[in-house]
Amino acid sequence: MNTTHRYLLITAIFAALVTTTSCLDKYPDNAIIADKAINTLEELDQAAIGVYDAFKSGALYSGYLTLLPDIQCDLAHAINGYTNTYGNIWRWDILSTNSEITSVYAALYEVIARANFLLEYAPRVEPTLATDEQFSTYEQICGEAYFARALAYSELIRLYCKSYESSAQAREELGVVIVTKYNTDEPMQRSTLAQSYAQVIDDLDRAAELMDIDEQTLAGNIYNATYFNEYTVYALRARVALYMRDWESAIEYSSRVIDSGYYLLSSASTAITSDMSHFAYMWAYDDATEIIWKVGFTINSYGGALGQVFFNYDYRTMKPDYVPSEWVLGLYDAQDLRYGTYFYTYTTGHSHALSWPLLVKYFGNMNFFNSQILHTSMPKPLRLAEQYLIRAEALVEGRGNYTLAGEDIATLQRARYQSFGGGVSLNAGNAMTIIEQERVKELYMEGFRLMDLKRWHKGFERTPQSESIANGSSLRVEADNPLFVWPIPQHELESPGSNIEPNESNK
């Protein structure tokens, strides 16, 4: 079965989930019966498509998982006339019963359940394989399931656990509930943070081994992929290593991606069409050489609308709920073309007629817009730009190598600036400030801010700006506030047989 053709299928094998007592419960009785679900390679392939389909959920990258960690912090302001969408997150009124917090948790465990289902029943397919090509496809599919599980667990750790400080600390801190079997009667209880990260790394190692890219695969391009491969493994491994303060591994795996030659930063100064740069095209059409993995949408199958709360466009007016924070806008200098790609000044349709730079980064894929599907972009959870930022930070924190770190930041800025005349000079006094600012400028509203502040042990303070709502616009949050760690959903704590311990934010 040709690997490329596999991803053109759109029918998933799984029935939709219904409400259950716990996010960790198995699929409901009306799902396809396990003994009849996976017996052939084609059925295994369809199960893999079901795993990918789970990532389309509006609770994940096309919605809450991407937006809430940034809206919760200091990157945007709610304005007068807003619809109160995500208002509790913005105000830090975050409870264990919050529907968005619960939905993210449930959607990530849905991915894990689908991956576990596939992996548990995959061995029955192996005796039916007759050719090397079939066996290669079989291994690829299993590798994708391992990667999907690792990705879901890494996101659960990022949001619902404290940051990793040391191996000793991680052995004492609470991690997440680890479930690696579809059919299991194991008690629902949290592992340690160390065990949780070990599970992610183990899954990534298995995925890399099974999805080893061969010469035939490389006959085409692997960038802009909507499926997992060896290099999505390395990209996530680099991110996980950064979060674990494993600086050498972060350098090693980000370098594998950067130095592979399979990906290229999208130039903001070089045109791909008569009126659009490569960088702008990436956001307007979700297509670029620096995309390592994106969630694949079609006009008949897509997820949430990332840009909705930043526009609420109804073909007449724009009534955004949130506008970029003024301090963020001030970070971009005159040569930085990211500003013009990410933001554009409009007069809003609110009664106060605020004129402000709005977030056009997520205005929406133009092919979708032309089909009257508004503000819908394909999420890009893994991009080459992040790998440069990971390596720069690891070089500074792990090796004190300011020269090489400065070269990585310069490489990124060179791709984003109209004119870039020299390098970036980093030293002990400015390196992390520059890297932190660069992460905000490059990764704005891609969901990294909450984890960054948590692992840097930094708080923030919002400053009121034009037409920002009073409740929340003067919020001051100290470093290590318990709500940097999201509460475990209340129904998980109270479900029958649960031994899940709460977070401090649950109390």
C-alpha positions as CSV (number, residue, x, y, z in Angstrom):
1,M,0.0,0.0,0.0
2,N,1.6,3.2,-1.1
3,T,2.4,5.5,1.8
4,T,1.3,8.7,0.0
5,H,-2.0,7.2,-1.1
6,R,-2.8,6.2,2.5
7,Y,-3.3,9.8,3.5
8,L,-5.8,10.6,0.8
9,L,-8.4,8.4,2.6
10,I,-10.9,10.4,4.7
11,T,-13.1,7.8,6.3
12,A,-12.3,6.9,9.9
13,I,-13.1,3.6,11.4
14,F,-14.3,4.9,14.8
15,A,-17.7,6.0,15.7
16,A,-18.0,9.3,17.5
17,L,-17.4,9.3,21.2
18,V,-20.4,9.9,23.5
19,T,-20.2,11.3,27.0
20,T,-18.8,8.9,29.5
21,T,-18.0,8.9,33.2
22,S,-14.3,9.3,32.6
23,C,-12.0,10.5,29.8
24,L,-10.0,7.3,30.4
25,D,-12.9,4.9,29.7
26,K,-12.8,2.7,26.7
27,Y,-14.9,3.4,23.6
28,P,-18.7,3.2,24.1
29,D,-20.7,0.2,23.3
30,N,-21.9,1.6,20.0
31,A,-18.3,1.8,18.7
32,I,-17.1,-0.9,16.2
33,I,-16.5,-4.2,18.0
34,A,-12.8,-4.7,18.5
35,D,-12.7,-8.3,17.4
36,K,-14.2,-7.2,14.0
37,A,-12.4,-3.9,13.6
38,I,-8.8,-4.8,12.7
39,N,-8.0,-7.9,10.7
40,T,-6.4,-6.6,7.6
41,L,-3.8,-4.0,6.7
42,E,-6.4,-1.8,5.1
43,E,-8.4,-1.9,8.4
44,L,-5.3,-1.0,10.3
45,D,-4.7,1.9,7.9
46,Q,-8.2,3.1,8.5
47,A,-7.6,2.9,12.3
48,A,-4.6,5.2,11.8
49,I,-6.7,7.6,9.9
50,G,-9.0,7.6,12.9
51,V,-6.0,8.6,15.1
52,Y,-5.3,11.5,12.7
53,D,-8.9,12.5,12.7
54,A,-8.9,12.9,16.4
55,F,-6.4,15.7,16.1
56,K,-9.0,17.7,14.2
57,S,-10.9,18.3,17.4
58,G,-11.6,21.9,18.1
59,A,-10.5,21.2,21.7
60,L,-6.9,20.6,20.3
61,Y,-4.7,22.3,17.8
62,S,-7.5,24.1,15.9
63,G,-8.9,25.6,19.1
64,Y,-8.4,25.4,22.8
65,L,-5.0,23.6,23.0
66,T,-3.5,26.3,20.8
67,L,-5.3,29.5,21.9
68,L,-5.9,29.1,25.7
69,P,-2.3,28.9,26.9
70,D,-1.6,32.3,25.2
71,I,-4.9,34.0,26.0
72,Q,-4.5,33.0,29.6
73,C,-1.2,34.9,29.8
74,D,-0.2,38.3,28.6
75,L,-0.3,38.1,24.8
76,A,-3.9,39.5,24.1
77,H,-6.5,41.7,25.7
78,A,-10.2,41.1,25.8
79,I,-12.0,44.3,24.6
80,N,-15.3,45.9,25.4
81,G,-18.1,44.3,23.5
82,Y,-16.5,40.8,23.5
83,T,-18.7,37.7,23.7
84,N,-17.0,36.4,26.8
85,T,-15.7,33.5,24.8
86,Y,-12.7,32.1,26.9
87,G,-13.5,34.9,29.4
88,N,-12.9,32.7,32.4
89,I,-9.5,31.7,31.1
90,W,-8.7,35.3,30.4
91,R,-9.7,36.3,34.0
92,W,-7.9,33.4,35.6
93,D,-11.2,32.1,36.9
94,I,-10.0,28.6,36.0
95,L,-11.9,25.7,37.7
96,S,-11.8,22.0,37.5
97,T,-15.2,22.1,36.0
98,N,-14.3,24.5,33.2
99,S,-15.6,23.1,29.9
100,E,-12.5,24.0,27.9
101,I,-10.1,22.6,30.4
102,T,-12.1,19.4,30.5
103,S,-12.4,19.2,26.7
104,V,-8.7,19.4,26.2
105,Y,-8.1,16.6,28.7
106,A,-10.8,14.4,27.1
107,A,-9.6,15.0,23.5
108,L,-6.0,14.2,24.3
109,Y,-7.1,10.9,26.0
110,E,-9.2,10.2,23.0
111,V,-6.1,10.3,20.9
112,I,-4.4,8.0,23.3
113,A,-7.3,5.6,23.4
114,R,-7.3,5.4,19.6
115,A,-3.6,4.8,19.4
116,N,-3.8,2.1,22.1
117,F,-6.6,0.4,20.2
118,L,-4.6,0.3,17.1
119,L,-1.4,-1.0,18.8
120,E,-3.3,-3.6,20.7
121,Y,-4.9,-5.2,17.7
122,A,-2.2,-4.6,15.1
123,P,-0.4,-7.9,15.8
124,R,-3.3,-9.9,14.4
125,V,-2.5,-8.2,11.0
126,E,1.1,-9.2,10.9
127,P,0.6,-12.8,9.8
128,T,-1.4,-11.6,6.8
129,L,1.5,-9.6,5.4
130,A,2.9,-11.0,2.2
131,T,5.4,-8.5,0.8
132,D,8.1,-6.2,2.1
133,E,6.0,-3.2,1.1
134,Q,3.1,-4.4,3.2
135,F,5.4,-5.0,6.1
136,S,6.9,-1.5,5.7
137,T,3.4,0.0,5.7
138,Y,2.5,-2.0,8.8
139,E,5.6,-0.7,10.6
140,Q,4.9,2.9,9.5
141,I,1.3,2.7,10.8
142,C,2.4,1.4,14.2
143,G,5.1,4.1,14.4
144,E,2.4,6.7,13.7
145,A,0.4,5.4,16.6
146,Y,3.3,5.5,19.0
147,F,4.1,9.1,17.9
148,A,0.4,10.2,18.3
149,R,0.4,8.7,21.8
150,A,3.7,10.5,22.7
151,L,2.4,13.8,21.3
152,A,-0.8,13.5,23.3
153,Y,1.0,12.6,26.5
154,S,3.5,15.5,26.0
155,E,0.6,17.9,25.8
156,L,-1.0,16.6,28.9
157,I,2.2,16.9,30.8
158,R,2.7,20.5,29.5
159,L,-0.7,21.6,30.7
160,Y,-1.6,19.5,33.7
161,C,1.8,19.1,35.4
162,K,4.5,21.2,36.9
163,S,7.7,22.0,35.0
164,Y,10.6,19.6,35.0
165,E,13.4,21.0,37.2
166,S,15.7,18.0,37.8
167,S,15.5,14.2,37.8
168,A,15.2,14.1,41.5
169,Q,12.3,16.6,41.5
170,A,10.6,14.8,38.7
171,R,10.6,11.6,40.7
172,E,8.5,13.3,43.4
173,E,6.2,15.4,41.3
174,L,2.8,14.2,39.9
175,G,2.7,13.3,36.3
176,V,-0.3,12.1,34.2
177,V,-2.3,8.9,34.1
178,I,-0.4,6.5,31.8
179,V,-2.6,4.1,29.9
180,T,-0.8,2.0,27.3
181,K,-3.5,-0.7,26.8
182,Y,-6.9,-0.5,25.3
183,N,-8.3,-3.3,27.4
184,T,-7.0,-2.8,30.9
185,D,-8.4,-2.9,34.4
186,E,-5.5,-1.0,35.9
187,P,-6.5,1.6,38.5
188,M,-6.7,5.2,37.4
189,Q,-3.8,6.9,39.1
190,R,-1.1,9.4,38.2
191,S,2.4,8.4,37.5
192,T,5.3,10.6,38.5
193,L,6.5,13.4,36.3
194,A,9.7,11.3,35.6
195,Q,7.6,8.3,34.6
196,S,5.4,10.4,32.4
197,Y,8.3,11.8,30.4
198,A,9.9,8.4,30.2
199,Q,6.8,7.1,28.6
200,V,6.9,9.9,26.0
201,I,10.6,9.2,25.2
202,D,10.0,5.5,25.0
203,D,7.1,6.0,22.5
204,L,9.2,8.4,20.5
205,D,12.1,5.9,20.3
206,R,9.8,3.2,19.1
207,A,8.2,5.6,16.5
208,A,11.6,6.6,15.1
209,E,12.6,3.0,14.7
210,L,9.4,2.1,12.9
211,M,9.2,5.2,10.7
212,D,12.8,5.3,9.5
213,I,12.8,7.3,6.3
214,D,14.2,5.4,3.3
215,E,15.5,6.5,-0.1
216,Q,12.2,5.8,-1.8
217,T,10.3,8.1,0.6
218,L,12.9,10.8,0.1
219,A,12.2,10.7,-3.7
220,G,9.4,13.2,-2.8
221,N,9.3,16.0,-0.2
222,I,8.6,15.3,3.4
223,Y,7.9,19.0,4.4
224,N,4.4,20.2,4.7
225,A,3.4,16.8,5.9
226,T,0.0,15.9,7.3
227,Y,1.3,12.6,8.5
228,F,4.0,11.6,11.0
229,N,7.5,10.5,10.0
230,E,11.0,10.1,11.4
231,Y,11.5,13.9,11.6
232,T,8.3,14.7,13.4
233,V,9.7,12.4,16.0
234,Y,13.0,14.4,16.2
235,A,11.1,17.7,16.3
236,L,9.0,16.6,19.2
237,R,11.9,15.0,21.0
238,A,13.8,18.3,20.8
239,R,10.8,20.1,22.4
240,V,10.4,17.5,25.1
241,A,14.2,17.7,25.8
242,L,14.0,21.5,26.2
243,Y,11.1,21.1,28.7
244,M,13.1,18.5,30.6
245,R,16.2,20.9,30.7
246,D,18.1,18.1,28.8
247,W,20.1,20.7,26.9
248,E,22.3,18.2,25.0
249,S,19.4,16.1,23.7
250,A,17.6,19.3,22.7
251,I,20.6,20.4,20.7
252,E,21.0,16.9,19.2
253,Y,17.5,16.4,18.0
254,S,16.8,20.0,16.9
255,S,20.1,19.7,14.9
256,R,18.9,16.5,13.2
257,V,15.9,18.4,11.9
258,I,17.7,21.6,11.0
259,D,20.7,20.0,9.4
260,S,18.7,17.4,7.5
261,G,18.1,19.7,4.6
262,Y,14.6,18.5,4.2
263,Y,13.1,21.8,5.6
264,L,13.7,25.4,4.8
265,L,12.6,28.5,6.6
266,S,10.0,30.4,4.6
267,S,11.3,33.8,3.5
268,A,9.3,36.8,4.4
269,S,11.1,38.9,1.8
270,T,11.1,36.6,-1.2
271,A,7.9,36.4,-3.3
272,I,6.1,33.2,-4.1
273,T,3.3,35.0,-6.0
274,S,3.0,38.5,-7.4
275,D,1.7,39.8,-4.0
276,M,2.7,37.3,-1.4
277,S,5.9,36.1,0.3
278,H,6.7,32.5,1.1
279,F,6.1,33.3,4.8
280,A,2.8,35.0,4.1
281,Y,1.7,32.2,1.9
282,M,2.3,29.7,4.7
283,W,-0.4,31.4,6.8
284,A,-2.7,32.2,3.9
285,Y,-2.7,28.7,2.3
286,D,-1.1,26.5,5.0
287,D,1.6,25.4,2.7
288,A,5.4,25.9,3.3
289,T,8.8,24.2,3.3
290,E,9.2,24.9,7.0
291,I,6.1,23.0,8.1
292,I,7.2,19.7,9.7
293,W,3.7,18.6,10.6
294,K,0.3,20.2,10.1
295,V,-3.2,18.9,10.9
296,G,-4.6,18.2,7.5
297,F,-8.0,19.8,6.7
298,T,-10.1,19.7,3.6
299,I,-13.2,21.8,2.8
300,N,-15.3,18.7,3.7
301,S,-13.4,17.7,6.8
302,Y,-11.9,20.3,9.2
303,G,-11.7,21.3,12.8
304,G,-12.1,24.5,14.7
305,A,-11.7,28.1,13.6
306,L,-8.5,29.5,15.2
307,G,-9.2,33.0,14.0
308,Q,-12.8,33.3,15.1
309,V,-12.2,35.2,18.4
310,F,-9.8,37.6,16.7
311,F,-12.3,38.7,14.0
312,N,-15.8,37.4,14.3
313,Y,-16.2,38.5,10.8
314,D,-19.7,38.3,9.3
315,Y,-18.9,39.6,5.8
316,R,-19.7,43.1,7.0
317,T,-17.9,44.0,10.1
318,M,-15.2,42.6,12.4
319,K,-16.0,42.4,16.1
320,P,-13.0,40.7,17.7
321,D,-13.1,39.3,21.3
322,Y,-9.4,39.7,21.7
323,V,-6.7,42.0,20.2
324,P,-2.9,41.7,20.5
325,S,-1.4,43.3,23.6
326,E,0.4,46.5,22.9
327,W,3.7,45.3,24.4
328,V,3.8,42.4,22.0
329,L,3.2,44.7,19.0
330,G,6.1,46.9,20.2
331,L,8.6,44.0,20.1
332,Y,8.7,44.0,16.3
333,D,11.1,46.5,14.7
334,A,10.6,48.2,11.3
335,Q,12.4,45.6,9.3
336,D,10.5,42.6,10.8
337,L,8.1,41.4,8.2
338,R,6.3,39.1,10.7
339,Y,4.4,42.2,11.9
340,G,2.7,42.8,8.6
341,T,2.0,39.1,8.1
342,Y,0.6,38.5,11.6
343,F,-1.2,41.9,12.2
344,Y,-3.2,44.4,10.2
345,T,-5.0,47.4,11.5
346,Y,-8.8,47.5,11.1
347,T,-11.5,49.6,12.5
348,T,-13.7,47.2,14.4
349,G,-17.5,47.0,14.2
350,H,-18.0,47.5,18.0
351,S,-19.8,50.6,19.1
352,H,-16.5,52.1,20.3
353,A,-15.1,51.6,16.7
354,L,-11.7,50.7,18.1
355,S,-8.9,50.8,15.4
356,W,-6.3,48.3,16.3
357,P,-3.9,45.8,14.7
358,L,-5.9,42.5,14.5
359,L,-4.4,39.0,14.2
360,V,-4.6,38.2,10.5
361,K,-2.3,35.3,11.0
362,Y,-5.4,33.2,11.6
363,F,-7.8,35.0,9.3
364,G,-8.1,31.7,7.6
365,N,-7.0,29.5,4.7
366,M,-8.0,31.4,1.6
367,N,-9.2,28.2,-0.1
368,F,-11.6,27.7,2.8
369,F,-12.6,31.3,2.8
370,N,-13.6,31.1,-0.8
371,S,-15.8,28.2,0.1
372,Q,-17.4,30.5,2.9
373,I,-15.6,28.6,5.7
374,L,-14.3,31.5,7.8
375,H,-11.2,31.8,10.0
376,T,-10.2,28.2,9.5
377,S,-6.5,27.5,9.3
378,M,-4.7,24.2,9.3
379,P,-2.8,24.1,12.7
380,K,1.0,23.7,12.4
381,P,2.1,22.2,15.7
382,L,5.6,21.5,14.4
383,R,7.6,24.1,12.5
384,L,11.2,24.5,11.7
385,A,11.3,28.0,13.3
386,E,10.7,26.4,16.7
387,Q,13.6,24.1,16.2
388,Y,16.0,27.1,15.8
389,L,14.6,28.6,18.9
390,I,14.9,25.4,20.9
391,R,18.5,24.9,19.8
392,A,19.4,28.6,20.6
393,E,18.0,28.3,24.1
394,A,19.7,24.9,24.7
395,L,23.0,26.3,23.5
396,V,22.8,29.2,25.9
397,E,21.5,27.3,28.9
398,G,23.5,24.1,28.4
399,R,26.8,25.2,26.9
400,G,26.9,28.9,27.3
401,N,27.7,29.1,23.6
402,Y,26.4,32.5,22.8
403,T,28.1,32.6,19.3
404,L,26.2,29.5,17.9
405,A,23.0,30.6,19.7
406,G,23.3,34.0,18.1
407,E,23.8,32.4,14.7
408,D,20.5,30.5,15.1
409,I,18.6,33.6,16.0
410,A,20.2,35.4,13.1
411,T,19.2,32.7,10.7
412,L,15.6,33.0,11.8
413,Q,15.6,36.8,11.6
414,R,17.3,36.7,8.2
415,A,14.3,34.7,6.9
416,R,11.8,37.1,8.5
417,Y,13.4,40.6,8.0
418,Q,13.2,42.9,5.0
419,S,16.8,43.7,5.4
420,F,19.2,42.0,7.7
421,G,22.7,43.4,7.7
422,G,24.5,41.4,10.3
423,G,24.4,38.9,13.1
424,V,22.8,38.8,16.5
425,S,25.2,39.4,19.4
426,L,24.3,37.4,22.5
427,N,26.0,37.4,25.8
428,A,25.3,36.3,29.4
429,G,23.4,39.5,30.1
430,N,21.0,39.6,27.1
431,A,20.8,36.1,25.6
432,M,17.7,34.8,27.3
433,T,15.9,38.1,27.0
434,I,16.4,38.1,23.2
435,I,15.4,34.4,22.9
436,E,12.3,34.9,25.1
437,Q,11.3,37.9,22.9
438,E,12.0,36.0,19.8
439,R,9.7,33.1,20.9
440,V,6.9,35.6,21.4
441,K,7.4,37.3,18.0
442,E,7.7,34.0,16.1
443,L,5.3,31.8,18.0
444,Y,2.6,34.3,18.8
445,M,-0.8,32.5,19.5
446,E,0.6,29.1,18.8
447,G,0.2,27.9,22.4
448,F,3.6,28.2,23.9
449,R,3.4,31.1,26.4
450,L,1.9,29.4,29.4
451,M,4.6,26.6,29.4
452,D,7.3,29.1,28.7
453,L,6.5,31.3,31.7
454,K,6.0,28.2,33.9
455,R,9.4,26.7,33.0
456,W,11.1,30.1,33.3
457,H,9.4,30.7,36.6
458,K,8.1,34.1,35.5
459,G,4.9,35.9,36.2
460,F,3.3,38.7,34.2
461,E,1.3,41.8,34.5
462,R,-1.3,43.1,32.1
463,T,-1.6,46.8,31.5
464,P,-4.9,48.3,30.4
465,Q,-5.1,49.5,26.8
466,S,-7.6,51.1,24.5
467,E,-11.1,49.6,25.1
468,S,-9.8,46.6,27.1
469,I,-12.3,45.3,29.6
470,A,-11.7,46.2,33.2
471,N,-12.0,42.7,34.6
472,G,-8.7,41.2,33.7
473,S,-6.8,44.0,32.0
474,S,-4.9,44.9,35.1
475,L,-4.2,41.3,36.2
476,R,-0.9,40.6,37.9
477,V,0.2,37.0,38.2
478,E,3.2,36.0,40.2
479,A,5.7,33.4,39.2
480,D,4.7,29.8,40.0
481,N,1.1,30.7,40.5
482,P,-0.8,27.3,40.9
483,L,-2.9,28.0,37.9
484,F,0.1,27.8,35.6
485,V,-0.8,24.1,36.0
486,W,-4.3,23.4,34.9
487,P,-6.6,21.6,37.3
488,I,-7.4,17.9,36.7
489,P,-11.1,17.8,35.5
490,Q,-13.4,17.3,38.5
491,H,-15.2,14.4,36.9
492,E,-11.9,12.5,36.6
493,L,-11.3,12.9,40.3
494,E,-14.8,11.7,41.2
495,S,-15.3,8.9,38.6
496,P,-15.9,5.4,40.0
497,G,-12.6,3.7,40.8
498,S,-10.5,6.8,40.4
499,N,-7.3,7.2,42.4
500,I,-6.3,10.3,40.6
501,E,-4.7,13.0,42.8
502,P,-5.6,16.6,42.2
503,N,-3.3,19.5,41.4
504,E,-2.8,22.4,43.7
505,S,-5.1,24.4,41.3
506,N,-7.9,22.0,42.1
507,K,-8.0,23.2,45.7
